[in-house]
């Protein structure tokens, strides 16, 4: 499904950006096509199992932690 592909692609980009840049989460959300930070954070948490800010603290190389991609 195209929407799942788009979401997975956006989440991979977000993960890399969170790991390697200091860009604000709100700015990143807008750049990835989300209308607000809240929606982005909900989707990110559903995909990775933790929030974008937690992902940033954990650093690059974090993998899915049991989150189901089927829920997207």
C-alpha positions as CSV (number, residue, x, y, z in Angstrom):
1,X,0.0,0.0,0.0
2,X,1.4,3.4,-0.9
3,X,0.6,5.0,2.4
4,X,2.5,2.4,4.3
5,X,5.5,2.8,2.1
6,X,5.3,6.6,2.5
7,X,5.1,6.3,6.3
8,X,8.0,3.9,6.5
9,X,10.1,6.1,4.2
10,X,9.2,9.2,6.4
11,X,10.1,7.3,9.6
12,X,13.5,6.2,8.2
13,X,14.3,9.8,7.3
14,X,13.1,11.0,10.7
15,X,15.2,8.4,12.5
16,X,18.3,9.5,10.6
17,X,17.6,13.2,11.2
18,X,17.0,12.6,14.9
19,X,20.3,10.7,15.2
20,X,22.5,13.0,13.2
21,X,21.1,16.5,13.4
22,X,20.1,18.8,16.2
23,X,17.1,20.0,14.2
24,X,14.0,20.7,16.3
25,X,11.4,17.9,16.2
26,X,8.7,20.4,15.2
27,X,10.8,21.6,12.2
28,X,11.5,18.0,11.2
29,X,7.8,17.1,11.4
30,X,6.9,19.9,9.0
31,X,9.8,19.0,6.6
32,X,8.5,15.4,6.4
33,X,5.0,16.6,5.5
34,X,3.2,16.5,8.9
35,X,0.9,19.4,9.7
36,X,1.9,19.4,13.4
37,X,4.4,17.9,15.8
38,X,1.8,16.0,17.7
39,X,0.7,13.9,14.7
40,X,4.3,13.2,13.7
41,X,5.0,12.1,17.3
42,X,2.0,9.7,17.4
43,X,3.0,8.1,14.1
44,X,6.7,7.9,15.1
45,X,5.8,6.3,18.5
46,X,3.5,3.8,16.8
47,X,6.3,2.9,14.3
48,X,9.3,2.7,16.7
49,X,7.7,2.1,20.0
50,X,9.2,5.3,21.6
51,X,8.9,9.0,21.1
52,X,11.1,11.1,18.8
53,X,12.8,12.7,21.8
54,X,13.6,9.3,23.3
55,X,14.9,8.2,19.9
56,X,17.2,11.2,19.8
57,X,18.6,10.3,23.2
58,X,19.1,6.7,22.3
59,X,21.1,7.7,19.2
60,X,21.5,6.3,15.7
61,X,21.1,2.6,15.0
62,X,17.9,2.1,17.1
63,X,15.7,-0.6,15.7
64,X,12.0,-1.3,16.0
65,X,11.2,-2.3,19.6
66,X,8.2,-4.5,19.0
67,X,6.0,-1.8,17.4
68,X,3.7,-3.3,14.8
69,X,4.0,-1.8,11.3
70,X,0.5,-3.3,10.6
71,X,-1.0,-0.6,12.8
72,X,0.0,2.1,10.4
